Amino acid sequence: MNRQCPGCGYAFYRESGYFLGAMVLSYFASSSLGILLLLALFAGFKLDIIEAAVWSVLFVACLAPLLYRLSRLLWIQLDHAADPSKTHPNQND
């Protein structure tokens, strides 16, 4: 991830623990996706529950980096929407 936006200079790196909320969003997104996929494979495609669980876990594990990146983006957007005047937060570098 870039340290700041090349267009407007908005700082993406924040204080320690800032992206904890993004980790929670990523956890809920990946677990929801995994459960939905598990149910679809088990009920829809009539796979064995163990086989459906293995495919579901493998699929979600492959998507985890993308989901976390998207959740960080969503977290920054929510923060910016809550306080748009804070476009250049302090950086500790």
PANU-652009 format. One record per residue (C-alpha): residue in three letters; x, y, z. Coordinates in Angstrom, 2 decimals. Each point is the difference from the previous one (the first is absolute). Example, Ala and Ser with C-alpha at 12.3 -4.5 7.8 and 13.67 -1.06 7.14 Angstrom:
! residues 2
{res:ALA	xx:12.30	yy:-4.50	zz:7.80}
{res:SER	xx:1.37	yy:3.44	zz:-0.66}
***
This chain:
! residues 93
{res:MET	xx:0.00	yy:0.00	zz:0.00}
{res:ASN	xx:1.26	yy:3.48	zz:-0.79}
{res:ARG	xx:1.01	yy:2.17	zz:2.94}
{res:GLN	xx:-2.17	yy:2.81	zz:-1.36}
{res:CYS	xx:-2.22	yy:0.78	zz:-2.97}
{res:PRO	xx:2.06	yy:1.19	zz:-2.98}
{res:GLY	xx:-2.83	yy:2.32	zz:-1.07}
{res:CYS	xx:-1.09	yy:1.78	zz:3.16}
{res:GLY	xx:2.62	yy:-1.00	zz:2.58}
{res:TYR	xx:-2.48	yy:-1.71	zz:2.36}
{res:ALA	xx:2.00	yy:-2.09	zz:2.50}
{res:PHE	xx:-0.84	yy:-3.70	zz:-0.07}
{res:TYR	xx:2.37	yy:-0.98	zz:2.82}
{res:ARG	xx:-1.36	yy:0.95	zz:3.40}
{res:GLU	xx:0.66	yy:-0.59	zz:3.66}
{res:SER	xx:0.52	yy:-3.47	zz:1.39}
{res:GLY	xx:-3.27	yy:-1.91	zz:0.21}
{res:TYR	xx:-1.83	yy:2.22	zz:-2.48}
{res:PHE	xx:-0.86	yy:-2.88	zz:-2.31}
{res:LEU	xx:-1.35	yy:-2.28	zz:2.72}
{res:GLY	xx:-3.50	yy:0.81	zz:-1.21}
{res:ALA	xx:1.05	yy:-0.98	zz:-3.52}
{res:MET	xx:1.16	yy:-3.36	zz:1.34}
{res:VAL	xx:-3.43	yy:-0.51	zz:1.58}
{res:LEU	xx:-1.70	yy:0.91	zz:-3.29}
{res:SER	xx:2.27	yy:-2.43	zz:-1.84}
{res:TYR	xx:-0.74	yy:-2.75	zz:2.53}
{res:PHE	xx:-3.77	yy:0.42	zz:-0.34}
{res:ALA	xx:0.18	yy:0.19	zz:-3.79}
{res:SER	xx:2.15	yy:-3.11	zz:-0.33}
{res:SER	xx:-1.94	yy:-2.03	zz:2.56}
{res:SER	xx:-3.33	yy:0.98	zz:-1.58}
{res:LEU	xx:1.30	yy:-0.89	zz:-3.44}
{res:GLY	xx:1.37	yy:-3.30	zz:1.31}
{res:ILE	xx:-3.28	yy:-0.96	zz:1.67}
{res:LEU	xx:-2.05	yy:0.91	zz:-3.07}
{res:LEU	xx:2.33	yy:-1.99	zz:-2.24}
{res:LEU	xx:-0.08	yy:-2.95	zz:2.41}
{res:LEU	xx:-3.79	yy:-0.02	zz:-0.01}
{res:ALA	xx:-0.15	yy:0.34	zz:-3.78}
{res:LEU	xx:2.42	yy:-2.88	zz:-0.53}
{res:PHE	xx:-1.65	yy:-2.20	zz:2.61}
{res:ALA	xx:-3.65	yy:0.66	zz:-0.81}
{res:GLY	xx:0.15	yy:1.07	zz:-3.63}
{res:PHE	xx:2.66	yy:-2.30	zz:-1.42}
{res:LYS	xx:-0.59	yy:-2.82	zz:2.51}
{res:LEU	xx:3.66	yy:-0.30	zz:1.01}
{res:ASP	xx:1.04	yy:-1.72	zz:3.20}
{res:ILE	xx:0.23	yy:2.51	zz:2.88}
{res:ILE	xx:3.76	yy:-0.60	zz:0.44}
{res:GLU	xx:0.67	yy:0.44	zz:-3.70}
{res:ALA	xx:-2.15	yy:3.13	zz:-0.12}
{res:ALA	xx:1.82	yy:1.40	zz:3.05}
{res:VAL	xx:3.42	yy:-0.66	zz:-1.54}
{res:TRP	xx:-0.96	yy:1.73	zz:-3.27}
{res:SER	xx:-1.53	yy:2.88	zz:1.90}
{res:VAL	xx:3.07	yy:0.53	zz:2.18}
{res:LEU	xx:2.36	yy:-0.21	zz:-2.98}
{res:PHE	xx:-2.06	yy:2.52	zz:-1.96}
{res:VAL	xx:-0.20	yy:2.47	zz:2.88}
{res:ALA	xx:3.71	yy:-0.43	zz:0.78}
{res:CYS	xx:0.84	yy:0.95	zz:-3.58}
{res:LEU	xx:-2.24	yy:3.07	zz:0.22}
{res:ALA	xx:1.20	yy:1.13	zz:3.45}
{res:PRO	xx:2.68	yy:2.46	zz:-1.24}
{res:LEU	xx:-2.46	yy:1.63	zz:-2.39}
{res:LEU	xx:-2.74	yy:0.18	zz:2.63}
{res:TYR	xx:2.37	yy:1.59	zz:2.52}
{res:ARG	xx:1.16	yy:2.58	zz:-2.51}
{res:LEU	xx:-3.58	yy:0.86	zz:-0.90}
{res:SER	xx:-0.95	yy:0.24	zz:3.66}
{res:ARG	xx:2.89	yy:2.43	zz:0.62}
{res:LEU	xx:-1.30	yy:2.11	zz:-2.88}
{res:LEU	xx:-3.52	yy:-0.10	zz:1.42}
{res:TRP	xx:1.29	yy:0.93	zz:3.47}
{res:ILE	xx:1.87	yy:3.03	zz:-1.36}
{res:GLN	xx:-3.11	yy:1.05	zz:-1.96}
{res:LEU	xx:-2.16	yy:-0.27	zz:3.12}
{res:ASP	xx:2.52	yy:2.08	zz:1.97}
{res:HIS	xx:0.16	yy:2.62	zz:-2.73}
{res:ALA	xx:-3.80	yy:0.13	zz:-0.23}
{res:ALA	xx:-0.23	yy:0.49	zz:3.76}
{res:ASP	xx:2.55	yy:2.85	zz:0.02}
{res:PRO	xx:0.75	yy:1.36	zz:-3.49}
{res:SER	xx:1.93	yy:2.99	zz:1.34}
{res:LYS	xx:2.76	yy:-2.32	zz:1.24}
{res:THR	xx:1.66	yy:-0.52	zz:-3.39}
{res:HIS	xx:3.63	yy:0.04	zz:1.17}
{res:PRO	xx:0.30	yy:-1.80	zz:3.35}
{res:ASN	xx:3.28	yy:0.09	zz:1.88}
{res:GLN	xx:2.57	yy:-2.59	zz:-0.98}
{res:ASN	xx:2.52	yy:-1.33	zz:2.48}
{res:ASP	xx:2.87	yy:-0.57	zz:-2.44}
***
